């Protein structure tokens, strides 16, 4: 009896990751929407009106579909498991990011959909399988934002200890090595064993494999030497931590030099920004003051303290003016707007700030907003046309 050949797989490894629009599309400067999976989003820790309520799935689905229609490059969540000060306060409600990504992958057509994954809380086999599943749902639009973690109250909630800073990246290195191997191993050698310091696997396999080859693109935000090395080994996009636009050039130049020295000239450098855009500069700054007046300063102080005690090194504390009054402490104010680089002003001022970031070596942003609905409309109707005029968008 003649053996029947297995059917040809039509979807596994059929799209080149490096040719996806998020890395190789016509837009010189990529724009992603950040944090639309938690109450208030990355608009900051505030009780201002029109922030994300997370009252139902339709709110987030509608924002993603609008961003997709407007040509936004990606939708990226933050990873939170508990609120800073309770469920009725900012960030008190959170959608888990793998299932969030799966739902939005089905609801959209072109936009890149990311998961932000806490390495310590997901076994690499589970993460690889879920990532591949969402990549199939999206037709090859999935991306993984891998984070080593720092938020000690969440570690305690999961019943695990928060390791020292550099050890977190040792764990992440093993974890990502396993995930990448699961995404690529096929043929006669369809499974493998892995013996490491933190993970020991026997007969590891994960099928179907991702649509993207050699696997979904990877994003990282590690700013420390250990975090940078993890990104140089595994990431396609690395975030530069920039306190303000005018400080971008030396920070990005140093990071670019480090990446190039590691043989990663292809590594894209992005920034996290917080955009407040209004018709006049006065309106924009009046709105900033309104958001701060409605701010949850208690949560902002707690967020700062958690980051400091968790030895998070994505911020250079020395560049911020310190004060015993939280409203006068620049680092607390940064946390009130979720730790992002501020861009405040008219559409022309926003476009000018983005041009400065691009001139410094930044090729993409993740942006948080206070009112995501209005912010997306302004992005489409006011900011994107200006970016097209100056050559940042196709």
N, C-alpha and C positions, 0 to 999 in steps of 0.2 A: 504494500500500500504506500503510495507516494505521500510524503509529508507535505502538509499545507503550510506555506509561509505565513507568518503572522501578518495582520494588516499593518500597512505603513502608518506610523503616527503622523498626523497632519498638523499638530499644534506644538508638540514639544520642540523647543529650541529652533523656532522658525523665524524669529525676529532678532536682529543684531542689536544688542543693548546700546552699543556706542553710536548707533545711527538713530536712536530714538530722539524725538523733538526736544526733550528736556536736556539732552547733551549736545545734539548736533542739528537742531532745527534752525529755521531762518531768523529767529529772534536773537540778536547779539546779546541782549540782556534779558534774562528770564525773570518772570514774576510768579511767585507762588503765594497762595493765601494760607495763613498760619493760624492754627489753634482753634478752628471751628468745630471742636468736639467737646468743649467744656463750657459751663455757664460763664458768661461774660467774655469767653474766648480770650485771645491775646490782646484784647482792647485795654486790659489793665485790671487792677483790683479796685473796682469802683461800682457804685450803685447807680451810675448814670442811666438815663433812659435809653432805650433802643439797643442795648447790648444783647448778646445772645442769651436767651432764657433757658434753652435746652428743655423746653416743655414738651417737645415731640419730635419725631424723626423728620416730619415734613419741613421744619424750619431749616435743618442742616441740608437736607436733600435739595431744597429750593436754592440755597446759596451755592451749592456745588454745581447745580445745573446752570445757574446764571453765570458763574465763573467759566464754565465750559463754553457757553454760547459766546462769551466775551473774548475768548482766546487766551485766558489765563493758563499758564504753563503747568501748574501743579497745585494740589490741595494737600497740605501737610498738617497732621495733628500734633498736639503735645501729648505726652504720656503722664497722666495723673491717675492715682488710685484713691485718693482721699482729698477732701477740701482742706484749706488752711485753717478755717475757723467754723466748719460746720456746713451742712447741706444747703442752708439758705443764704450763704455768703458767696462771694465770688469764688469760682472754681469748685464750688461745692457739689456740682453734678458733672459727671464725666461719662462719655461714651468710650468703651474699650476700642482700641484702635485697629485691630485686625478685622473685627466684625464691622466696624464703622467703614473701613476701606472696602470690604466686600460689598456692602450695600451701595456705596457710592460708585464703585466700579460698574455695577449693573445699571445704575441710574444715569451715567454719563457716557460720552462717546469718545472724546479726544484728550481730555485733561489727564495729566499724570496723577495717580492716587498713591499716597504714601501711608505706611504704618510707622509709628514711632514705638519702638520696642525696647523695654527694659530688659537687658540681657539676663540679669539675675532671676527674673520671674518667669522665664520661658525656657523649657528645655530646647536645645538646638534642633532636635528632630521635629518637635511640634512646630517650631518657628519656620523651619524649612518647608514643611508640608503646608502650613497655612499660607505662607508667602507664595508658593507655587499655585495654590488654589486661587488666590486673588489675582495672580498674574493671568491665569486662564480666564477668569470671569471678565477681566478688563481687556483681554486680547493683547497683553504685553505692555500694559501701562503702569505696572506696579513698581513701587520703590520702597526700600527699607531704610528707615532712619534708626540706626542702632546706637543705643546709649548705655553706658556702663552704670549709670545711676549715682545718686548722691543724697536722695531724700530719705533721711534716716527714719522718720515716722512710718513711711510706707514699708521699709524693710522690716521694721518691728511688726507691722500689721501682717506681713507674710510669714513671720516667725523665723526670719533669717537675720544674721548679723551683717552690718555694713562693713565690708573689708576696707583696709587702708587704701588710699587713693590709687597708687600705682598697681596694687594687686587687682583692683577692679578691672584694669585694662589687661592684666594677665588672663583673667577669666574671660574677658571679651575676646581676646586673641584666640583662645582655644575654641570658644563658642562660634566665632565667625569662620574659623578654619573648617569646622565641621559643617556648618551651613553651606558654605561655598562648595565643599566636596560633595555634599548631598545633591546640590543643584547640577553638578557636572558628571558624576559617576554614572556610566551606562555601559551597554554592551555586555560582553561575557562577564566582566568584572562589575556586576551591577550592585554589589554590596561591599562593605569594608568594615574592618575593625579599627577602633581608635582607642589608644591608651594615653591619657594625659594626666596632668596634675589634678584637674578639676572634673574631667569627664572621662568615663570609660564605657565604650560602646562595642557591642559585638553584633556583627551582621547588619550594620546600619544601612538603610536604603530609604528612598523617598521617591515615589512615582505617583502620578505623572510628574515630569520635570517642568520647570518654568517654560513659558513661551519664549522669553528672552534668553539669548545665549551670550555669555556663559551663565547668566542668571540675572535677576533684577538688579537695578542700580542701587548703590548703597550711599547713604548720606551720614555724616558724622559732625559733631560739634565740639570735639575734644580740643581744648586750647593748650593744655599742659604738654610738656615733652612726651609723656606717655600717651596722651590723647592724640597728639599729632602723629606719633609713630603708628598707632592703630589705624588712623586715616590713611597714612601713606601705604600701609600694607593692604587695605581693604576697600577704601571709599572711592567713589567717583566725584563726590561733592563734599567739601569741608567748609564749615562756617568760620569766618573770622569774627572775633569779638571786638566791636568798634564802639566806643562810648559816644562819639559824635562824628558827623561826616568829615569835619575838618581834620580829625585825627586819623583818618583812614589810610592815608598814603604810607606813612612809616610802618604801621601795623601790617598792612597787606604786603608791602614790599618784603618785610622780614619773613612772613609766612610763605610767600611765593618762593623766596630763595631757599627756605628749608625744604619745601616740596620738590623743587627742581634738583636740589642736591641729593634728595632721596630717589631720584629717577622718576618723579611724578610730574613731569611737565604737563601731563594731560589732566591733572587734578583741578577741577573747577572750584573756585573760591567764591562763596556766597556770604551774605550778611543777613542778620535778622533785623528788621526795621519796624517802626511803629508810625504809620502814616495818619496824620490829621490834615485833611485837605478841605479848604473852604474857599469861597469866592474872593475873599480879601484876607490879608495877613492878620488884620485885627480880629476878624471873625474866627480865624483858626486859633489864635492864642486865647481869645475869650472862651472858646470851646474847651481848650486844654485846662483852663482855670476852672471851668464848670466841672469837668471830669475829676479834677483834683479835689474840688470842694465836696464832691460826692464820694470821694475816695474811701476805701476801707484801709485806713492807715495802720490799724492794728494788724491786719493780715499782711500788709507790706513789710512791717517790722519783723513779723514771724517768719516770713519767707526769706528775708535777709539773714536772719539768725540761723535758719535751717541750712541755708547754703554755706554759711561760714562754718558751722559746726560739722557739716557733712564734707568739708574740705573740697567744695566745688571750686575749680580753678578756672572757670570760664570768664571770670571778671578780675580785673586788676583794681583792687580796692584802693590803691594809692592815688589813682587819678580822680577820685571823688572827694569832695569836701565833706568832712564828717561833722556831725552836730548831735547834741543830746536831744534836740527838738527834731522829731522825725520829719516834719514838714520842711526843715532847713537842711536835712541830711541828703546830699545828692544821691548817695547809693540807695537810700530808701525810696527816693523819688523814682529812681530807675526801676526798682521792683514794683512800684505802683503801676508803672506802664509795662510790666512783665519783662523787664530786663532787655529791652530792645532799643536799637539806635533810633532816636527821634527824628522824624521828618515832618515839619509843621509849616503850613503856609498855603499859598495859592497853588493851582496846578502848575504854573510856571516855576514856582519855587521848588515844588516836589520834583519836577523833571530835572531842574538844575542840580538838585541834591543827588539824584540817581546818576546823572552824568559825572559828577565828582566821584561817586563810588566806582563807576566804570573806569574812569581815568586812573583811579588808584589800583585797579586790577580786579575789582569785583565784577562777576559776570551774572549774578542773579541775587534775588532777595526772597526771603519769606517775610511777609508783612502781616502784622496784626492790625486790627482796626477796632474802633469803639462801636460804630454802627456799620456792620459788615454789608448790610443791604445798600445803604447809601454809598458806602465806600467803594463797593464794586461798580455802582453806576458812575461815580466820578472817575474811577479808573478807566472804564470803557469810553466815556464821553469826553473826558477832559485830559487825563494823564497819558493814556496810550497814544492819542493823536499827536501830542507834543513829543513823545518818545519816538514816534515814527519820523517826525520832522528832523530830529537830531540824529537819526540813524540807529537808535537803540532797539527799535522794534520793526519788524517787516510790515 
